[in-house]
Amino acid sequence: MANPVPNTNDGSVPQGPYSYQRLAADGAITLGKKVVFITHADAVAGTLAAPTNPDMNGFEMHIVAQTAMAHVITATNLLNGDYDTLTFGGAIGDSIILYADGGEWFTGMLINVTVASA
């Protein structure tokens, strides 16, 4: 998968904006979106599919809660090996960075987000 923003630092190509999604209702996170803003007024029940391998290896996705709810993202057996869910703690600004590799997602920075089995 081609990066939507070319990776050059010589000033000739702009570095943004990034491809993003607003998750305003229960549903799927679109693969290839760099940033996902959770804006649902109630706790969202989202799903995340496996990243395509090897096309998305190294891809980084940020998921950020913009509403104070205990959002849940399900990615069955795709998180850090065999974990299934990301549960946000219920504050605006709760967030996680996910890295794609080998058809799975690996967690980076977590702010008030719990990774667990179903």
Buried (B, 14 or more C-beta within 10 A) or exposed (E): EEEEBEEEEEEEEEEEEEEEBEBBEBEEBEBBBBBBBBBBEEBBEBEBEBBBEEBBBEBEBBBBBBBBBBBBBBBBEBBEEEBBBBBBBBBEEBBBBBBBBEBBBBBEEBBBBBBEEE
